[in-house]
Amino acid sequence: MSSVAILSMHTSPLLQPGTGDAGGMNVYVRELAGSLAQAGVGVRVYVRRWCEDLASEVSVEPGLTVVHVDAGPADLAKDQLPEVIDEFADGVAADIAENDVSVLHANYWLSAVAAHRLKHELGLPMIATFHTLARVKAEAGDSEPDHRIAAEAEVIGCCDAICASNPVEAEQLVSFYDAAPDRIELVPPGVDHAFFSPGDRNGARFALGLDENPTMLFVGRIQPLKGLSAAVEVLGLLPDSRVRLVVVGGPSGPDGYAELDRARKLAADLGVTDRVTFLDPQPHHSLSTHYRAADVVLVPSRSESFGLVALEAAACGVPVVASAVGGLRTLVEHGITGYLVEGRDPQAMASRVSEIFESAELAAAMGHEAAEAARRFAWSTTAGRLRRLYSDLGARALVECA
């Protein structure tokens, strides 16, 4: 094959994860694109220009280029992006006309709508990785606009392949969107073991200026979906007054600042304000130090297609206590690498966290098993699977719209 066009319309892999709309998807696109390039696949990542002074193209590494496409004002709000999808698609098409591309790989529903149009115009196979699904989020209590639900349903019906990170997401695609099972490919994301690996906890705490007190860690964008308020409530329920909660991330989306205010007020009401440390988003690879400094990582999400934070924590040898939702069900082995809690119940989470704090042997065993389980996930493996899929699609007839 020649090269792949990776569409990431609404957020750039060059952005700092944990800031604005940048999160696990940014890590996914950046690490996958780099691994594909290292495997000999030419990669062009198409992103909507989000800042006026961005270069038209950024060469990230040999074989990997990020292309900034003009589509609406640079500061356009996320909820207005559907209005400029066609403009974005026009810009991608103009660049593809000058570059040899053999497959389209869309990330998130906005990019998938653009890629769907380009598939028919250019006669190229289309793969989509949705990262989140509107109907799944709605079931968990996060409302999504009807036009997104309709767009996802239409695109899923015409995808030549759909990437699911785990069997839970694959089942959701079938049950919520009637996706054709034979077009769903299980392609889990990876983790960079050169950075995310077990290390010395005391050394990590010294590097971060933390004392020896028991530490819980929350990493992610601050928005209701991710459950920071639940993490603060867990802290307030723990009997050990030495425990602290370290939060790494920034407000995201229209409700981000409200969720941050809610978490701060809750901490004050519970009398734990002095035991919650808020840190700005960190460079991705430096997060490994924060994971290693923690005794346990909390992932109290309402929904989660995969749960990259849980995987990175596991790779660093840290037990995870997470909501029993989505991909977290496949990442956390209950009672082996951490605990899964139904209903995101703070009291149940606090009980599980206490078990880990109270038994050094249990914590060590879980950390060891977590690191071993995480070894199954590598970006080179993800890239290898997708490279074969890209090549296979080139030999197949394109799926027609229903």
N, C-alpha and C positions, 0 to 999 in steps of 0.2 A: 504494500500500500504506500501511498505518497504521504499524506498528512491528514490530521484531524482538525476540524474546527470545533473548539469547545466554546459554547456560548454561556456566558455568565453575566447576563445583562445588568442585574440590579446591584451587584457587589463585586469588588475586585479582589483577586487573590493577592494583590500587592498591599491591601489594607491591613491594618493591625486588627487581628481577631479580638472580639470583645468590645469593639468600638462601633457604635451605630448598628448597622445591619450586618456587620462582619462577625462571623462566628465559625462554626464547624464546617460550613460549606466552603468558606474561603480557604481553610486548611485543606479540604478535600481537593478543590480545584488546583491549588498550588502544588501540593505533593503529588497528585496524580499526573499533572502536566509535566512536572519535572521528571518523574519516573518513566513516563512514556518517551520523553525526549532522550533520556539516558538509554532507553531500549531501542533507539534508532527511529522512532516515529516523530516526524515533524509536527509540531503543535503550534497552532495559533489560537490564543484565548481572546475572545471578543467581549469587551466590557463597555458599557455606556460611559461616555466621558462625564465624570462626576466633579471635575475641577477644571477651570478654564485653562490653566497653564500646564496641563499634562501634555507630554509628547504624544504624537500620533501613534508611535510604536515604542515599546520598551523591550529590548532584548534582555531577557532574564538570565538565560544560559544558552549554550549551543543547542539549537533545535527548538527553543521555546521563546515565543514572542507574544507579548500582550498588546492587543490592538485596541485603542480607545476610539469608540464610535460616537459621533455626534448624533444625539437624539434628544431634542428638547433642551431647556436650560440646564446648566450643570447642577444647579441646586434644586432641581425638581424633587418634590416629596415622593416617597415610595408609593403612596396610594394613588399618585397621578401617573405612574409609569405605564399602566395599560394604554394610556392615550398615545404613547410614542413607540409602541412595539413595532408598528410598521416602519417608522422612521429608522429604528434600530436595525430591523431586518434589511432595509434598503442599504444601509451602510455596510452591513456584513456581506451582502451580495456583491457590492462594488469591490470590496477587498478580495473576495473569493475569485472574482473574475480575473484578478491579477496574480493569483496564487493557486497552486495545484492542491485541491482538497478533495478527499475521497469519502468522507463521512462527517456527519453533523452529530455532535454530542451536546445536548442541552442540559443545563442545570437550573432547576427551579421552574415553576410554571410559566413565568414571564418569558424566559428564554425558550421554553418548549413551544410556546405559541409562535414565536418568531421562527424557530427551526421548522415547525410544521409547514409554514408558508414556503420557506426556502426549499424544503424537501420536494414539494411539487413543482416549484419553479425551476430548480436546478437538477432534479432527478437524482438526488443523493439520498442514501439511506440515513435514517434518523434514529438516534438513541436518546433516551431521556432518563435522567436521574432527578427525581422530584425533591428529595431531601425532606420535605414535609408535604402532607396531603390535606387539603382543606376539609374534607369530610371527616377525617380522623381527628383533626384539631377541633372541629365543631363538636364532635362527640365528647371530647375532653373538656369542653366548656369555653373554647376560644373561637368566637364567631368569625367567619370568613365570608366575603361577599359572594353573592350568587354567581356573578360573572366569572369568578375564579373557579368555582366548582364546575360550571358548564365548560369552561375552557379546558380544565384538566380532563374531563370526561371525553371531550372531542379529541384531544391530542392522544390520550392513552389508546383510543380506538384505532389510531393510525400509526403509532410507533412501530418501527421495524424491530425494536428491542427496547425493553424497559429494565433498567438496573435497579434491583432491590438489594439492600445491604444485608438482609437476613430473611429467614422464612416468615417471620411475623409481618414484615412489610410486604412480602410477596402475597401473603394471604389477604392483607388489607387492600391491595390493588385489585384482587379478584372480587372480594366481597363488597367493597365500597364502589368500585368502578367497572366491574364486570370485565376486567382485563383478561386477555387470552393467556392462559397459563404457559403455553409453549413459547410465548414471546417474552416471558419474564426471565431474566438472567440474575442469578445470585452472585453478586460481586461485592464482597465486604470491603469497606475502606481499610487502610492500614495504619501503622504507627511507625515512626522513625526510631528504631531501637538504638541508634547511635546517640540519641539525645534522651529518649524516654526509657530508662532502665533503672534498676534498683541502685541505691546509693546510700551514703551515710547520713542518717537523720540528723545527728548532732551537727555535722558539718553544714548541712543545708540550713539548719536553724541559725547557726552562727552567721552564715552568709546573709541571711535575711534579717538579722538582728532580733531573733525570737528567743525567748527563754525556754526552759525545759517543760513548761506546763503542757498538759494534753491539748492537742490541736485538731480541730475539724477544719476542712477546707471546702469552700464553694467556688467553683470556677465557671464563668459563663456570662452571657449578656444578661443584664438586669431587666427582666420583663416578667409579667405574671406567669407566663408559660413555664419558666425555668424554676420558679418556686423559691426565691430568696427568702420571702417572708416565712415559709415553712421551715427553712434552715434556721432562721433566728428563733422560731418557736421551739425547735428541737433543743437549741442551746438553753433556753429558759427552763426546759423541763428536766435537764440533767441534774442529778443530785450533787455532782462534784463542781463546786464553785471555782475551781481552778481552770476549768476547760474554757478555751477561747475558740472563736470562729473567725477565720480569715476569709475575706471575700475578695476575689480577683475578677474584675469586670466593670463595665460601665453601662449606663442606661441605654436601652435599645427600643426603638419603635415608639408609637404614640403614647403608650402607657408606661414607658421605662422610668421616667422621673417620678411618676406617681407610685410605682412599685418600690423605688428606692426610698421615697418618703415614708411609705407604709412600713417598710422594714426598719427604718430608723425609729419611727414612733413605737413600733412593737418592741424593739430593743429597750427603749426608755421605759415603757409600761412594765416590762418584765424585769427591769433592773439589771440589764446585762450590757448596757451601752459601753461600759469600759472594757468589756470582753469581746467586742466585735471590732475587727480591724478591716477597713475598706481600702483596697489598693486599686489603682488605675489598671486598665488592661496592660498586660505585659507582652513583650515579644514572644511569639509562640514557643520557640525552643527553650526559652528561659523558664517556662512554666514547670519544667522538670524539677527545678530546685524547690518550687512551692509544693509540688506533689510529694517529694521526698521528705519535706519538713513536716508533713501531716501524719497523724495517726490514722485518720479515716477521712475519706472524701464523700461528701453528700451530693447526691444528684436527685433532688426531689421534683423532677419535671412532671407536668401534667400529661405530656405526650413527648415521644422521642423516637424518631425513625431509626436512629442508630445509637448515639450516645458516645461521641468521641472522647469526651472528658472521662467517662468511665473506663474506656480502653487505655487512655494515656495514664491514668492513675494506676490501673492494674499493671501496665508495663513497668511502672516505677516501683512495683511491689507494695502498693498501698491498698488495704481493703476498702470496698465501696459499699455504702448503704444507699440504695436507690429505690425510686418508685418502680413498682412492678408494671411497667408500661412499655409498649413498643419494643424496640431493639434492645433496651436494657434487660429484658427477660432472657435474651440470648447471650449478653455480654457478662452479666453477673451470675455466677453459679451459686445459688442460694445455700448458705451454710458452708460453702467451700472457699469462694474468693471474696465473699461479702454477704450482704443480705438484701433481699427484695421485700418491699413493703407494699401491701395492697392499699389502694385508696390514698396514698401519700399521707398517711396518718402520722402526724408529728409525735404522738405519744408512742406509737409502735417504733418509729425511727429512733426516738430517744432511748427506748429499751434496748434496741439492737446496738446502738452506739455504745451504751454502757457496757454491754457484754464484751465488746472489743477492748474498751479501756481497762476493764477489770481483769482481763486475762492476757498477759504478755505472750503466753504460749499460743493462744488462739489467734492473736493479732499477727504473730510471726508466721504461723502456718497459713493463714489466709493470704498474707502478703506474698509468701513463696508460691502458693498455688496460682495466685493472680498473675504473677510475672510469667509463670510457665504457660498459663493459658493464653496470655497476650502474644506469645511467640508465634502463634498461628497466624497472626495478622501482620502483613508487611506490604508496603506500597509497591514493591517490585512484583509481588504476586498479583496485586490488584491490576497493575499496569499490564502484566503478562496476559491475564484473562481478557482484558479489554482489547489488547492488541489482536488476539485471536478472534474475538468477536467482530472487531472492525473488519478484519480480512474476510471472515465468513459472510458478513452482510454484503460485501461487494459481489459475491457470487449468487446471491438470492434475488428473486423478484421482489420489488418493493411492495409493501402492504398498501392496499388501497383504502381510502376512507369509506366507512360504512354508509 
